[in-house]
């Protein structure tokens, strides 16, 4: 019989080719399954049973303090593989589907307040960088994360042609779930991006990627982004990370009065329920709603002015 790791490799190739999964997702599948095989030491897909999977999950919870989301993600990756094995006729049924999923707790997304976000933009502008280009790139990166809600990997994947100044939009190609989307850009952000591009042209950088390394005509990497974040975090004393700025964008949009459907489309969420989690991060919309109470001072004043 074909070794189970060979079968999993075929599953990954199928997912990459026919399911549209990204290489990053495939790496997650491989890492997760490798950990599962190392712990269970099985060599056949038919050995994957509900009791075995439950023992594996309980061990992860006990030894590694896996969160409910981690457990759900690992079960999902394992379930997809066994689903494929069922379709291939390697097993009769998927017993991973019988494993109960832990309930996710609803937590307020970590985000910066309005004042913290403004302070971070100020620090990014005024920090002492080694090179002028480094300053312009840092300002463009942090502004784009805060003012567009773009994901870190989407930012790194941007090409020069994706920033459409005439249309005042940002084209995000093949975002999460292999979906394209358009993000409107305001004049402030467009000005910041123009300044960065002008300095990029001064240095005669010609790489198609929008954000480049400080030295050389090479794309900016996630490691470079992390170094920038760490530098600004240490200097400003403001704790943040790239995805936290995405949460900050959504929260500030809500506080500014934007509707959930618009935020959903801008952020590229598949389900409005994902966007609704940001309602827990701000009370401004709730405060406005509380003002509509029939016994609130404003409404009482209106009532008393009504003719008898």
Secondary structure in CASP SS format (residue, H / E / C, confidence):
PFRMAT SS
TARGET T0000
AUTHOR 0000-0000-0000
METHOD secondary structure of the structure
MODEL  1
X C 1.00
X C 1.00
X C 1.00
X H 1.00
X H 1.00
X H 1.00
X H 1.00
X H 1.00
X H 1.00
X H 1.00
X H 1.00
X H 1.00
X H 1.00
X H 1.00
X H 1.00
X H 1.00
X H 1.00
X H 1.00
X C 1.00
X C 1.00
X C 1.00
X C 1.00
X H 1.00
X H 1.00
X H 1.00
X H 1.00
X H 1.00
X H 1.00
X H 1.00
X H 1.00
X H 1.00
X H 1.00
X H 1.00
X H 1.00
X H 1.00
X H 1.00
X H 1.00
X H 1.00
X H 1.00
X H 1.00
X C 1.00
X C 1.00
X C 1.00
X C 1.00
X H 1.00
X H 1.00
X H 1.00
X C 1.00
X C 1.00
X H 1.00
X H 1.00
X H 1.00
X H 1.00
X H 1.00
X H 1.00
X H 1.00
X H 1.00
X H 1.00
X H 1.00
X H 1.00
X H 1.00
X H 1.00
X H 1.00
X H 1.00
X C 1.00
X C 1.00
X C 1.00
X H 1.00
X H 1.00
X H 1.00
X H 1.00
X H 1.00
X H 1.00
X H 1.00
X H 1.00
X H 1.00
X H 1.00
X H 1.00
X H 1.00
X H 1.00
X H 1.00
X H 1.00
X H 1.00
X H 1.00
X H 1.00
X H 1.00
X H 1.00
X C 1.00
X C 1.00
X C 1.00
X C 1.00
X C 1.00
X C 1.00
X C 1.00
X H 1.00
X H 1.00
X H 1.00
X H 1.00
X C 1.00
X C 1.00
X C 1.00
X C 1.00
X C 1.00
X C 1.00
X C 1.00
X C 1.00
X C 1.00
X C 1.00
X C 1.00
X C 1.00
X C 1.00
X C 1.00
X C 1.00
X H 1.00
X H 1.00
X H 1.00
X H 1.00
X H 1.00
X H 1.00
X H 1.00
X H 1.00
X H 1.00
X H 1.00
X H 1.00
X H 1.00
X H 1.00
X C 1.00
X C 1.00
X C 1.00
X C 1.00
X C 1.00
X H 1.00
X H 1.00
X H 1.00
X H 1.00
X H 1.00
X H 1.00
X H 1.00
X H 1.00
X H 1.00
X H 1.00
X H 1.00
X H 1.00
X H 1.00
X H 1.00
X H 1.00
X H 1.00
X H 1.00
X C 1.00
X C 1.00
X C 1.00
X H 1.00
X H 1.00
X H 1.00
X H 1.00
X H 1.00
X H 1.00
X C 1.00
X E 1.00
X H 1.00
X H 1.00
X H 1.00
X E 1.00
X E 1.00
X C 1.00
X C 1.00
X C 1.00
X C 1.00
X E 1.00
X E 1.00
X E 1.00
X E 1.00
X C 1.00
X C 1.00
X C 1.00
X C 1.00
X C 1.00
X C 1.00
X C 1.00
X C 1.00
X E 1.00
X E 1.00
X E 1.00
X E 1.00
X C 1.00
X C 1.00
X H 1.00
X H 1.00
X H 1.00
X H 1.00
X H 1.00
X H 1.00
X H 1.00
X H 1.00
X H 1.00
X H 1.00
X H 1.00
X H 1.00
X H 1.00
X H 1.00
X H 1.00
X H 1.00
X C 1.00
X C 1.00
X C 1.00
X C 1.00
X C 1.00
X C 1.00
X E 1.00
X C 1.00
X C 1.00
X E 1.00
X C 1.00
X C 1.00
X C 1.00
X C 1.00
X C 1.00
X C 1.00
X E 1.00
X C 1.00
X C 1.00
X H 1.00
X H 1.00
X H 1.00
X H 1.00
X H 1.00
X H 1.00
X H 1.00
X H 1.00
X H 1.00
X H 1.00
X H 1.00
X H 1.00
X H 1.00
X H 1.00
X H 1.00
X C 1.00
X C 1.00
X C 1.00
X C 1.00
X C 1.00
X H 1.00
X H 1.00
X H 1.00
X H 1.00
X H 1.00
X H 1.00
X H 1.00
X H 1.00
X H 1.00
X H 1.00
X H 1.00
X H 1.00
X H 1.00
X H 1.00
X C 1.00
X C 1.00
X C 1.00
X C 1.00
X H 1.00
X H 1.00
X H 1.00
X H 1.00
X H 1.00
X H 1.00
X H 1.00
X H 1.00
X C 1.00
X C 1.00
X C 1.00
X C 1.00
X H 1.00
X H 1.00
X H 1.00
X H 1.00
X H 1.00
X H 1.00
X H 1.00
X H 1.00
X H 1.00
X H 1.00
X C 1.00
X C 1.00
X H 1.00
X H 1.00
X H 1.00
X H 1.00
X H 1.00
X H 1.00
X H 1.00
X C 1.00
X C 1.00
X C 1.00
X C 1.00
X C 1.00
X C 1.00
X H 1.00
X H 1.00
X H 1.00
X H 1.00
X H 1.00
X H 1.00
X H 1.00
X H 1.00
X H 1.00
X C 1.00
X C 1.00
X C 1.00
END
